[in-house]
Structure formats: C-alpha cells, structure tokens
Amino acid sequence: ALIYANTNGIAGWTFWEFMLFQGTGVFVWGLSEFAVFSIVWRNMEMIRRGTFDRMLVTPFRTLILSTLHAIDLDGFPRMLVGLVLIVMSIIKLSRTGFFSVTAYVFAVLLAFIFMYSFSIIVGALAFLVTKSFGLFSIFMTAEEYTRFPLTVYGPTIGFVLSFVLPFGLASFYPAQAILGRLAWSTVGGLTLSVAIFFGIALLFWCYAMKKYTSAGG
C-alpha cells in the first residue's frame, strides 16, 4: 500500500493485481509450511535420535508416513492471510471466470508439488549427511525472490526460477494465469519441469533410503 500510495507502483501491475500476486505467495508458502516443510527437520531429528527405525517396521512406505507426519500448524495462519488477500483481490478484479480460476488453481497445485519435491530431496539428504538443513536455506533465499514479479529480474534469473528451480510458481505464474497473461506453451514447460523435478525427488528418496543405516551404525 505504501509503494502504490507514493510511487507509480510496480510496472505492469495495478494495486489489486499486485495484492493478488502477494496473497498467492503468502498462501503457497504457508501451505507448504503447513503440509510438507516439516519433512526435513522431522527426518533429521528422528535419524539423530534413532527413532526413524520405527518407520521401517510399519506396513507403509516411509515417504508416505513422513508426509503424513509433516503437518505443522504454524503455517496455518499464513495460509489464512494469503487466502483472504486472494479472495479480496479476485473480487476487486472480477476474475471469476471458470477457465481463469481453473488455470490459477492448476498453477498453485504445480507450486505445491514443486515445494513437496524440494522437501523430499532435502529430507532424503538427512540419510546421507549429518546436517542437510543448510540446503533448506535455499527456500529462504528463494522466498525473497518470489516477493516481486519475475519480470523485474534479468532473463537468466527468470529462467532459473521458472524452469530449473521453478519457485516462480509460488506467486508469479498463478497470478499471470488468472489475469490471462500465461501462454499455454509456458504452462506446458512449467508442468514438465515440475514433473521431472518430482520424479528426481522420488528416485533420490529411494536411493538415499538404501544408504540409511540404523542408529549406532
């Protein structure tokens, strides 16, 4: 509000468009914190304490159990704030068409799958190294980049945050989708990138599990 009250705002974005962008980012990061980020520090803690072995004797896959136990209520307030901003912005922008809302939801879903995939990879690293939490700092750095549209960065950073580590899905691309600015070719590229990243995450988890040794060696 201060930016738009005292300057021309963010180029190419009206106030409520930018509020939609911000609300989406808050919601996606909150949802990820609520549902999947805990995979990382929960795995690290269980391995350190030697309690991860309990997961191995259950009739369920370890990744499924790790995911089910990853709920962290600390992310819920952030989700709620983001959802309020999203609803307010959509009402102000009158963007309630079926296709635009569907495209928006699909982009948010892709963002969540990517966040889940990244959490799986970092969580699996705990089987291989003593401390993998340092890699999780990438999330903190990436979140700073997602606070502003990718158009404010150079083409190299924009490409990396779109198709290599698609953190741009956290806010930029869902907002573009509901505003009718997202090309189908870009949607295809983002979907492929997330699918590949998710596949790599699953393969890496299986590989790391084979290297796991119980507490004490």
Secondary structure in CASP SS format (residue, H / E / C, confidence):
PFRMAT SS
TARGET T0000
AUTHOR 0000-0000-0000
METHOD secondary structure of the structure
MODEL  1
A C 1.00
L H 1.00
I H 1.00
Y H 1.00
A H 1.00
N H 1.00
T C 1.00
N C 1.00
G C 1.00
I C 1.00
A C 1.00
G C 1.00
W C 1.00
T C 1.00
F H 1.00
W H 1.00
E H 1.00
F H 1.00
M H 1.00
L H 1.00
F H 1.00
Q H 1.00
G H 1.00
T H 1.00
G H 1.00
V H 1.00
F H 1.00
V H 1.00
W H 1.00
G H 1.00
L H 1.00
S H 1.00
E H 1.00
F H 1.00
A H 1.00
V C 1.00
F C 1.00
S H 1.00
I H 1.00
V H 1.00
W H 1.00
R H 1.00
N H 1.00
M H 1.00
E H 1.00
M H 1.00
I H 1.00
R H 1.00
R H 1.00
G C 1.00
T C 1.00
F C 1.00
D H 1.00
R H 1.00
M H 1.00
L H 1.00
V C 1.00
T C 1.00
P C 1.00
F C 1.00
R C 1.00
T H 1.00
L H 1.00
I H 1.00
L H 1.00
S H 1.00
T H 1.00
L H 1.00
H C 1.00
A C 1.00
I C 1.00
D C 1.00
L H 1.00
D H 1.00
G H 1.00
F H 1.00
P H 1.00
R H 1.00
M H 1.00
L H 1.00
V H 1.00
G H 1.00
L H 1.00
V H 1.00
L H 1.00
I H 1.00
V H 1.00
M H 1.00
S H 1.00
I H 1.00
I H 1.00
K H 1.00
L H 1.00
S C 1.00
R C 1.00
T C 1.00
G C 1.00
F H 1.00
F H 1.00
S H 1.00
V H 1.00
T H 1.00
A H 1.00
Y H 1.00
V H 1.00
F H 1.00
A H 1.00
V H 1.00
L H 1.00
L H 1.00
A H 1.00
F H 1.00
I H 1.00
F H 1.00
M H 1.00
Y H 1.00
S H 1.00
F H 1.00
S H 1.00
I H 1.00
I H 1.00
V H 1.00
G H 1.00
A H 1.00
L H 1.00
A C 1.00
F C 1.00
L C 1.00
V C 1.00
T C 1.00
K C 1.00
S C 1.00
F H 1.00
G H 1.00
L H 1.00
F H 1.00
S H 1.00
I H 1.00
F H 1.00
M H 1.00
T H 1.00
A H 1.00
E H 1.00
E H 1.00
Y H 1.00
T C 1.00
R C 1.00
F C 1.00
P C 1.00
L H 1.00
T H 1.00
V H 1.00
Y C 1.00
G C 1.00
P H 1.00
T H 1.00
I H 1.00
G H 1.00
F H 1.00
V H 1.00
L H 1.00
S H 1.00
F H 1.00
V H 1.00
L C 1.00
P C 1.00
F H 1.00
G H 1.00
L H 1.00
A H 1.00
S C 1.00
F H 1.00
Y H 1.00
P H 1.00
A H 1.00
Q H 1.00
A H 1.00
I H 1.00
L C 1.00
G C 1.00
R C 1.00
L C 1.00
A C 1.00
W H 1.00
S H 1.00
T H 1.00
V H 1.00
G H 1.00
G H 1.00
L H 1.00
T H 1.00
L H 1.00
S H 1.00
V H 1.00
A H 1.00
I H 1.00
F H 1.00
F H 1.00
G H 1.00
I H 1.00
A H 1.00
L H 1.00
L H 1.00
F H 1.00
W H 1.00
C H 1.00
Y H 1.00
A H 1.00
M H 1.00
K H 1.00
K H 1.00
Y C 1.00
T C 1.00
S C 1.00
A C 1.00
G C 1.00
G C 1.00
END
